[in-house]
Structure formats: C-alpha cells, structure tokens
Amino acid sequence: MKRILVTGGAGFIGSHLCERLLADGHEVICLDNFFTGSKQKVVHLIDNPYFELVRHDVTMPYYIEVDEIYNLACPASPVHYQHNPIKTIKTSVMGAINVLGIAKRVKAKILQASTSEVYGDPLVHPQVEGYWGNVNPIGDRSCYDEGKRCAESLFVNYHLKNNVKAKIIRIFNTYGPRMEPDDGRVVSNFIVQALKGENLTIYGDGNQTRSFQFVSDLVEGMVRMMGTGDDFIGPVNLGNPGEFSMLELANMIIKLTGTKSEIVHLPLPKDDPIRRKPDISLAQEKLGGWNPSVQLEEGLKETITYFQGILAEKNND
C-alpha cells in the first residue's frame, strides 16, 4: 500500500483516478479547492477508510508525507480557465512549485498532468512529444497553454537539479462520466444539447479535428506512467489516435441519442486548433504496450447514459 496525494482529485479525471488507486489497494488523499471539482464526484468514496478529502488550494503551500503525487489541479475547459486567467496561471505555476516542493522534501515520485494544448495550433501532425508547439503567448487560451508549458519546465528542472522523481504526461481530449454539463467541452456540449432537443452548435465549418479518449484509458496510462523507472521523465502523449471532425462527432451523437436536433454553425474562437491527434508510439513503447481500448461509439453511449441521469435529476429538483 502506497500513500498517494491527488491534487484536483475531486475533478472529472481526478475522481476516476482516486477510484482506481483505492481499488489497487492504496491510501488516497484527495486535495481540491472545488472551483471546478465537487464533493459529488467523490462522495461514493468518503466511507472508504483509506480515502481522505481535503479542501485546499494548491497555490498555497501544503505539507504532507506521501509516496506518490499526481498533480491534476487546474481548470481544464476554456469556459473555466478563461473565467479567471490569472488564477489559472497561478494554479499551474505556483501549484507545480508547491507540489514539487513536497516531492523534493519527502522524496516522493510525482506526475504532472500536462496537456496537448502545449502544442497550440500544431504545424506538425500527428503531434509527437519532440514537437515544441505553436502557441500564442498572449492569446485568449495562453493562461492555460503557457501555464502548463511552464509547469513542464519546472518538473524537468526539479528532476535535473534536485533529483526529484518526476513524470510528465500530455493529455489529449478526454471524455466520460462525471464531466460537467456546462464545462464548454465539445463532447458534453453536444450530448447535453442533443438530450435537450436543442440544435448542436459547431464552431467554424466543423472540419476541425480532435481525438477523443475515454477516461478509463487515460487513468490506465497515468498509473502505468507512474510505474516507470526513475530515469524516464517523459513527456508522454496520452490520447486516442482516432481522429474525428466536429461534424462526424455531432452526427454520431445525434444518431446515438435519437434526437431530431440539427447542426448550426457559429464563428470559430480565436486560437482554436484546427487539427489535433496524438502520436502514441512512445506511450506504447514505454508503458507496457498501453493502447486505448474504448472506441468512441462505445464510450459515447456510456457518457450519454450518465448525462441522461444528470439531466433527469435536474428536472426533478
């Protein structure tokens, strides 16, 4: 049994990770300030004697003795991270400094949840870890993109200069149960609009592409990355290499929900990437043949069922 700290543990991805680590027989301390996370996502874990929920903001120092740290604390959807861009940067940068300080002091292994957004609007396709990216440092999305890029730099330098056992993963679009209905991400947007019988809003012509990874595949990759040797820091892409246009995704969700919704087009937001797809050959090589196993249609069915329950609850309130 390891003692593991998960910052942002009451978020969409964090709650699934906490669940997995407990199932693997570990003690989990979930740290969250509940800006985008919620107690609801981890309430089913509260009675587990090996689970502890702590309300704390990662931008403030925190002292604890643990064996491993997963640093997931940061709003990850544009609606949330653009709400308070300065706070977003502070969460990525000061949060990284604080958790790296814990890892340095207690010699814990630590994993940074970075993002495919470090590639910006990529000029290389698919994206490989050696690509430096095409990011606008003063754009609307820069608070998130550059905050995560700076956090990666901090992790690398703590590893090189202080011998911290650091790991970096770059997460591509991830979806599944426990997403927020109003988080502004394309999968949740389309599903909620379809279930409400509203038109599905596509920004731009709908030919821009993304890869969509089911949350259980991501969590598996995270756990495997944490288990790699101390000399391997990454970064490693974790995403599903299946590439779908927004139009393809919208039509699939319309079919799966049986809605009569139609597709309407709105202007494309500034700095929105046109193409996004991970090269996962490094993950396959270093993470014991890790490969996403949940296909998009299968994962969408499960996510739609989840949102049906959420919307039914809201209608009953």
Helices and strands as residue ranges (DSSP letters): E 3-7, H 12-23, E 27-32, G 39-41, G 43-45, E 51-55, E 68-71, H 78-81, H 85-106, E 109-115, G 116-119, H 142-162, E 165-171, E 174-175, H 186-195, E 200-203, E 209-211, E 213-214, H 215-226, E 236-238, E 243-245, H 246-257, E 263-266, H 281-286, H 296-316
